[in-house]
Amino acid sequence: MDECYTAVLIGRWFFGLTGFLGIGLLFIAPMLFDASGSESNPATVTLFWSIVTYPVVCLLSIIIGWLFYKFGNPFVGCVITFVPAVNLFAAVVAVICLAVFYGGKFGG
């Protein structure tokens, strides 16, 4: 068992579980725009899109990553499996920006 196989397996389980749990956030994500002016706040828009696209990105990265691992380049499959980490990073940066620059207000 090589390191890439272990990483792909861990990534599949982690992003599969969190992607499934992220489906519940889809229903409350539009509430980010309840405050006036929040639709023009870049941090709120970034947080919204990172939440909305997360389950889809998780599903696609698991499928495409596994196909690359099995039939193509295992390293590329390992990298593709961890693409949803970009969504997580964007969400964390957006929350930090909301807290630091906008005083925790979605409307700015």
N, C-alpha and C positions, 0 to 999 in steps of 0.2 A: 504494500500500500504506500504510494508516494504522497508527498506533501500536497500536490495539486489535487489529487483525488479527495483527500481529507478536507481541503479548503472548499472544494466544490460541494461536498456533502454537507459541511457545516453551513455554508452559504445558502444552499437549497432549503435546509430545515429552518434556519433563522428567518430568511426573507419570505419563505412560504408561510410561516406562522404569522409574522408581523404584517405581511401583505393581506392575509385573511382577516386579521384583526383591524387593519386599516380600512376595511370596507365599512365598518361602523362609523368611522370619522367622515365618510363621504356625506352622511346625512346631516351632520352639523357644520360642515365646512362653509356653507353659504352664510351662516350666522356671523362669520367674520366681518361681513359687510353691513351689519346692522347699524353701526355708528356712522354718523354723517361724515363724509369726506374720506371714508376708509377705502373707497374704490379707487382713489387716486394716490393712496399710500403704497409705495413700492414694497415695503416690508410685508404688508398685509397681503398684497397680491402674490408675492413670492411664497408666503406661507400657504396661501390657498392652493396655488398650483402644485406645490410640493405634496400637499395632502391628497389632492384629487388624483394626481398621476401616480402616486406611490403603489397602489395595488396592481395597476396595469404594468408598471415597470418591473415590479417583483415577478409577476407571472411570465412576462416576456423574457426577463433575464434568466429565469430558471430553465425555461424551455430552450432558448437559444444557447445559453451557456452549456447545458448538458449535451446538446447536439454538437457543438464545437468540441467539447471534451471527448465525446465518443468517436466522432467521425472526422475531425479535423485536427486542429492544433490544441492540445490540452491546456497550454498556458493562456491562450486567448479565451478558451472556455472558462478558465478560472477568473480571468479579469472581467468577463461579461457577467458572470454570476454576481459579482459585487458592485455592479452599476447602481443598484438601488441605494447604496451608501451615499451617492451624490444627492438624492432626494432628502435623506436624513440630515446630511450636512447643510443643505439649503434651508431646511426647516429650522435647524438649530440656530443658524446665522440670522434668519428672519426674526426668530423669537428674541434673540439677544439684541438685535437692532431695535425691535419694538420696545424692549425694556430700557435700553440705554438712551437711544436718540429720541424716542417719542414718549417717554415716560409711562410706558405700558398701555398707551391708548392706541387702539386700532385706527382711529380716525386721524391720527397725527397731531 
